[in-house]
Amino acid sequence: MTSQVPLVVNGKPIRVTRGEVLLEAVLGAGIAIPHDCSTGQCETCRVRVYDGEIDAMGTQRGDTVLACQARVSGNAIIEFDAVPVPTKIAGRVSAIQPLSPDVLEVTVSLARDFTYLPGQYVKCMFAGSPARDYSPTLRSDGTANSDELILQIRRIETGVVSAQLGNRIAVGHKVSIHGPFGSAFHRPGEGRIVLVAAGTGWAPIWAIARASRYREPRREMVVVAGARDPRNLYMRDALAWLAGTGVGHVVATASGQVAEGVRAGRPTDHLPGLRDSDVVHVAGSPEMVAAVEQLCREAGATCHADAFVASPTRQSFKDKVFGLFFRGGSAEPSSPSASS
């Protein structure tokens, strides 16, 4: 026989079956908990366990678990953040322009206003191409209209999608957007906010940084952004803006050749010592993200990682839309952020 146990979800009491997957239990009770991949990769369904018994199934981070993997093991109280309800919306490419030798800025004009939280991602399907996950962001000057999405995409010669940008995918091309998704979004807080990006991982990090400066201008901030080739540090104007608003620790890094105003090494080489009160957002290659997550564990800091999983290209598996990352993205982002 199955046994029923009580849960309190965002203040609402429900009864669910012991041993049931937490996400399925909550959805079955009629509560729309945010979720996307349901495989433990995208982090959209991460919830906070305030009290009680939840089997984290290896997904525990601090007092949070992934609802799509965790199982109900007894009475519990959980909460999740209120986020925009995912929706589908049509649009068209209205501009494509280079930001660096490898990175393009693609503007998608939408049929209506679209709401997302800074740092979230969307599923983007250019007509005739497979869907890819991208994090909407802002232009380097901080602008973006509510009825458009600004995407930063690393162009890969073998990319199924990115190689077509400016060719088959041109201004006027139809686009379908589904979202937003993801839990690595900006949350106002008291502790220092530490933002770390590599490559096009800058897209969600810039959205978060801009939101924080406007919503909580007195909050201490650290920003480190890197690229292998300094020519691909397309975010330098944005970094200068952040420094101009009073951010004391703003660093651009490159692991390849040296350039003026750019520090040699990886982003992790230029992070200050982390504190247990820090809130860290990181988006970049799997190796870089894993290194930052480890530093956060050692310091007891809260970490929101944008892991970009690999997407297939014409010849092999590449990374996501944010450059080489895992959300997860890379040069061929796929889920939660792709770029092929």
Buried (B, 14 or more C-beta within 10 A) or exposed (E): EEEEBEBBBBEEEBEBBBEBBBBBBBBEBEBEBBBBBBEBBBBBBBBEBEEBEBBBBEBBBBEBBBBBBBBBBEBBBBBBEEBBEBEEBEBBBBEBEEBBEBBBBBBBBBEEEBEBBBBBBBBBBBEEBEBBBBBBBBBBEBEBEEBBBBBBBBBBEBBBBBBBBBEEBEEEBBBBBBBBBBBBBBBEBEBBBBBBBBBBBBBBBBBBBBBBBEEBEEBBBBBBBBBBBBBBBBBBEBBEBBBEEEBEBBBBBBBEEEBEEBBBEBBBBBBEEBEEEBBBBBBBBBBBBBBBBEBBEEBEBBBBBBBBBBBBBEEEEBBBBBBBBBBBBBBBBBBBBBBB
